[in-house]
Amino acid sequence: MVTRAERNATNPDLGVLAARLLFAAQRELFAKLVAQGFDDIHPRHGVVLAYLDPGGVRATELARLSGQAKQVIGGIVDELEALGYVVRQPDPVDRRAKLVCPTERGLAQMRAADRIMASMQDRHARRVGREAYAEFKRVFMDVTEHQRRKLSVE
């Protein structure tokens, strides 16, 4: 009988593969961010930082995009605000709502993270071939979105 550990070593399921990719990408991203002076943020902050827009975004939208609960997003926004990466500002479209907006430090971190992620993607595209990598991303995005829709329907 094949053990779960053996199966995950040779034929991992979708969750195991996605987690391996996420954790490996986060390790590289955050190690490189630390080297560039952003040593006060951690992978848990990624659920906000990955979806932050230079013009600001509502916390409810961050929750929707990341798939996290609004309470989780609120706590992480509080942490990032205390660290000086974001500020909450009134939404000009609806003054009752708040936008989470990056500060200058937040914008600098976003630019650094974008460069690091682009470099990672370019490395993989060169390694497996640009067409194969583009197809991998297309299929991975399709599977991801299908899984997210399935979850929201049930």
BELMO-V197721 format. One record per backbone hydrogen bond with DSSP energy under -0.5 kcal/mol. CO is the residue of the C=O (numbers start at 0). NH is the residue of the N-H. E is the energy in kcal/mol with one decimal. If there is no record, write none. Layout:
BEGIN
co	nh	e
CO	NH	E
CO	NH	E
END
This chain:
BEGIN
co	nh	e
2	6	-2.7
3	7	-2.9
4	8	-1.3
5	9	-1.8
6	10	-4.0
12	16	-2.5
13	17	-2.8
14	18	-2.3
15	19	-2.6
16	20	-2.4
17	21	-2.7
18	22	-3.0
19	23	-2.3
20	24	-2.7
21	25	-2.7
22	26	-2.4
23	27	-2.0
24	28	-2.9
25	29	-3.0
26	30	-1.9
27	31	-2.2
28	32	-2.3
29	33	-2.4
30	34	-1.8
31	35	-0.9
32	35	-0.6
32	37	-2.7
33	36	-1.9
36	38	-0.9
37	40	-0.7
41	44	-2.1
42	45	-1.8
43	46	-1.0
44	47	-1.7
44	48	-2.5
45	49	-2.3
47	50	-1.2
47	51	-0.8
48	51	-0.6
52	55	-2.3
52	101	-0.5
56	99	-3.0
57	61	-2.0
58	62	-2.4
59	63	-2.1
60	64	-2.9
61	65	-2.4
62	66	-1.8
62	67	-0.8
68	72	-2.3
69	73	-2.7
70	74	-2.0
71	75	-2.1
72	76	-2.9
73	77	-2.1
74	78	-2.0
75	79	-2.8
76	80	-2.5
77	81	-2.2
78	82	-1.8
79	83	-0.5
79	84	-2.8
79	85	-0.9
80	83	-0.9
84	102	-2.3
86	100	-3.2
88	98	-3.9
89	91	-0.5
93	90	-0.6
93	96	-2.1
96	90	-2.6
97	58	-0.5
98	88	-2.5
98	100	-0.7
99	56	-1.5
100	86	-2.5
102	106	-2.8
103	107	-2.3
104	108	-2.4
105	109	-2.4
106	110	-2.4
107	111	-2.3
108	112	-2.9
109	113	-2.5
110	114	-2.1
111	115	-2.4
112	116	-2.9
113	117	-2.3
114	118	-2.1
115	119	-2.2
116	120	-2.6
117	121	-2.6
118	122	-2.4
119	123	-2.1
120	124	-2.6
121	125	-2.5
122	126	-1.9
123	127	-2.6
124	128	-1.6
128	132	-2.5
129	133	-2.5
130	134	-2.3
131	135	-2.7
132	136	-2.7
133	137	-2.2
134	138	-2.7
135	139	-3.0
136	140	-2.7
137	141	-2.1
138	142	-2.8
139	143	-2.5
140	144	-2.8
141	145	-2.6
142	146	-2.4
143	147	-2.4
144	148	-2.5
145	149	-2.3
146	150	-2.1
147	151	-1.9
148	152	-1.5
149	153	-1.6
END
